[in-house]
Amino acid sequence: MTAVLERLRAFYLGKLYPLVVVLLIFLGHSIGLDIVFGGIVVGSLALGCWICRDLRFAIAPFTCTIFIVTIEHSPNVPYYSRFYLEPQALIPIIVFAVLLVVSLVAFVIKNRRFANRVPIKGVFLSLLIFCVAISFNGLFSVNYVIYNLFYVTSFYLSLLLVYWLFAAFIHFDKTVFDYFMYCLVLAALLIVAQLGFAYGTTVAFENGSPVKETVLLGWGVWTAIGGMLAFLMPACFYFAANHKRGWIGYILGLLTFLAIALSQSRGALLVGCVVLLLCILTLCFFGYYRKRNRVFAAILILLGIAGGFLLRDTLMGVLQNFINYGFGDNGRFEKWEIGIRHFLEYPILGSGFYDSFVNEEWLKDVYPYLYHNTVIQFLGAGGAVGFLAYAWHRIYTVRMVVKKPSLYKTFLGIGILGLVAFSLLDVLFFNTYPTIFYALFLVFMQKSEEQAEVEE
């Protein structure tokens, strides 16, 4: 029995378990059995909680399970399905949630004596202040509803709880930092594979160009797809900086960038270009394999020129939507004006997330209609209090990247930059699943810095 448990622990804590998780998620998503395969993933996570002492195994299921949602069951276009609110889905989800909560609580109790101390000061304090500040969003607004408080609870769970849980119960040895990057690469490749599957099955084409409105993956539309890839892409290039077979990461990073273009999201492509440039510049001037990566960069430029010429018709088809939309704001400027106006009406605590800003086409049951800009969102919804708390947290994260810089923190910092920059044009930061990734980015940046100080 002991030998079996040891083999199970080795499986869970190795690199095979995250791979199995993303394969199960891809299967559940692609064949339409999201509840069934999602239950298998949650069940495996619950089992791991009972036999493991190190929570690293939970990174992949925590971050990737959301990607199992199919188009047919999506609360987004084109179906606006209420599948997850119907008994055949809701009952299993409640059972899975109870199982997961019980297993996590049991894990915490069982392993509390092995837990790391999570200091309140530092980045965790900045997160705590930020979450407390936005709890008061719209408090004195005439449009205030209790949903304002319920909504920000998702920030508590996806930021504070996730940060504390993984910071306390992961054994931060030298192997876990690359393990985390490996999980991020798998998450990126999962989305790339789903997007490729969609292009082969559900994406429509018109005059050789993909129809933007059909680039859907159930869990998100084109903007969410491109935005997620933009901030996951640096993890691929991280391995090209200081690993012998890093050229594989280089190729995977370029593949991820291609998928960003295929997402048909203009904002994601813009941010993706900046992220790609920063990653390549970092590879050319830092790390153990600078010379190799400079050669790769030169080859990439030459191939880009040659490929652009030889495949110009195909590329024009992919990029036609970007050309057609041009620099149009797609209604964002109007949204921003409304957000600023709400801030001026309620400058201290804002008008709340669920304010008078509504859209008849917005059929979501949970998320409010948002301003598509993080800064304006916190000004309009949370007023000066919410914005200053967010700004202080953002300054702290920048300080954490530049203080005692390292390759590891640099690539995670570029990833955070991708998320933050894209969220100046869209709403990704206000969806729960990206903030789970974000909390883990902060955990591993902080712990990598502490590890470096110990080694010194």
Secondary structure as UniProt FT lines:
FT   HELIX           2..13
FT   HELIX           16..31
FT   HELIX           34..51
FT   HELIX           55..58
FT   HELIX           59..64
FT   HELIX           65..68
FT   TURN            72..73
FT   TURN            77..79
FT   HELIX           83..85
FT   HELIX           87..110
FT   HELIX           112..114
FT   HELIX           123..134
FT   TURN            135..140
FT   TURN            142..143
FT   HELIX           147..155
FT   HELIX           156..161
FT   HELIX           162..169
FT   HELIX           174..201
FT   STRAND          205..206
FT   TURN            207..208
FT   STRAND          209..210
FT   HELIX           212..214
FT   HELIX           222..242
FT   TURN            244..245
FT   HELIX           246..262
FT   TURN            263..264
FT   HELIX           266..285
FT   TURN            288..289
FT   HELIX           290..310
FT   HELIX           312..325
FT   TURN            326..327
FT   TURN            330..331
FT   HELIX           332..345
FT   TURN            347..349
FT   TURN            360..361
FT   HELIX           374..402
FT   HELIX           407..422
FT   TURN            423..425
FT   HELIX           428..430
FT   HELIX           432..455
//
